[in-house]
Amino acid sequence: QVQLVESGGGLVQPGGSLRLSCLYSGNVESVTPFAWYRQAPGRQRELVARISSARTTEYPSSMRGRFDISRDDDTNTIYLQMNNLEAADTAVYYCNVHGTTWWGQGTQVTVSS
């Protein structure tokens, strides 16, 4: 059993920044890869970033440059730093144990003036 709890979402103006956190617990080892996904209303869930146990990161080309995923296995936390946010980034952001069906409950990010 794995638990993932996201936090850090909220309302931010265009051009602003947010840092999301995902606290993981349960049967998860530090070798586990993680990912952040997002889902906007009426759209499919899409990959935002992922990170391996060796801290190798990958981003879809559309996300590269504004998003930064990191992990702290001492505190069991996965982070997503988001900069220069745009209205199109408005979505519910989910933490995922990559390659599994373990998901958090999501945290809402709204970018609006």
N, C-alpha and C positions, 0 to 999 in steps of 0.2 A: 504494500500500500504506500502511495506517495501523496503528499499534500503540497500544493503550490498556492501561495497567497501573494497576489500582486497588490501593489500600492503605488501612490505617487501621481496618479492621474488627476485631472482637473481642467479648469478653464484657463487658457493662456491666449494672449494676443498674437497675431501673426508676427513672425520674427522672433518670438520668445523661445524659451527652452524649458524642458522638463526632464526630470530623471525618474524613471520608473524602477521599482524594485520588485523582486520575486524571491520570497523566502521559501526555501524548500525543506521538507522533512520527510521522514519515513525511510523506506528501503531504497535510498539513493546514495550512490557512492560519488566520490570526487572525480571519478573517471567518466561520469555521465555527461554526454553533450546536452546542451539546452538550446532553446530557440525562443524568440519572440515572434508572435504573429499579430495581425490586426484584422478587424472586420468592420467595415463601414456599413451603414444601413443599405440594404438592397444589393450588397456585393459579397463575393466569396471571401473567405478568410485567406489572407496572403502572408507569406513569409516576410518578416522585416529584417531579421538577423539571426545568426546562430553561432554558437561557440563550442569548441571541443574541449575535452579535458585538458589538452595541452595549450588551451587559450588561443587556438587558431580560430579566427573569425571569418565569416562569410556574409556577404550582403548582396541582395539582388541589385542590379545596376541602378535601378530607380531609387534605391535607398542609400547608395554609397555616398559618403561625404557629409551627411547630416546626422547620421545615427551611429552610435558607438555602443557595442555590447561588451560587457565585461563580467567577471565572476570573482567572488571572494568565497572560497571554499572553507575558510575559517569561520565565517558567519553564515554559511549556507545561503548566500544571496547572489542572485543574478541581476545585473543592472542593465538598463537601456537609457543611455543619454541621448536626448533628442534636441537638436539645435535648429535654429532658423525655421521654426515650424510654420506650416502653411495650412490653409483651410482644408486642403485635401488630405491632411494627416488626421483629421477628425475621425475617430474610430474607437472601438473597444480593443484594447491591447491585452493579449493573452500570453502567458508564460507556458512553455511546453517542454516536457522531457523529450528531446528530439527523437523522432522515430517511434514514438509511443502514443497511446491515447490518454496519457496523463496530462490534464490541462488545469490551469487555475480558473478562477471564476471571472477573471477579467477586470480591467480598470479603464474607466472612460476617460478619453482625452478629447477635449473640445478646443479647437483653435478658432477664435472668433474675436472680432473687435467690438 
